[in-house]
Amino acid sequence: MRGLADAVENGRGTVASIRRVTERAESLLDDLEAPLRALAPGLTRLAGVLDEPIIGAIPEILEAIRNEARRCSAG
C-alpha cells in the first residue's frame, strides 16, 4: 500500500508541475500572439521576395562589384 500511496503522491506532484508549465506557456503565448499575427503578412511577403532567383545571385553580384572596385582602384 505504501508504494501505491507514494506513486499517487508523485503523480500529483507531476500534474501540479505540468499545470505550472502549461500556465506559463499560455501566458507567453498570450503575450506573443498579437505581435506574431501582426508580423505574418510581412513575413509572407519576405518569403516571396527570398524565393526570387535574383536573391541567389547576390553573392556573385557582390563579388563582381568587389572585383571591379579593386580593378578601378589598382588602375
C-alpha positions, 0 to 999 in steps of 0.5 A: 500500500505504501508504494501505491500511496507514494506513486499517487503522491508523485503523480500529483506532484507531476500534474501540479508541475505540468499545470505550472508549465502549461500556465506559463506557456499560455501566458507567453503565448498570450503575450506573443500572439498579437505581435506574431499575427501582426508580423505574418503578412510581412513575413509572407511577403519576405518569403516571396521576395527570398524565393526570387532567383535574383536573391541567389545571385547576390553573392556573385553580384557582390563579388563582381562589384568587389572585383571591379572596385579593386580593378578601378582602384589598382588602375 
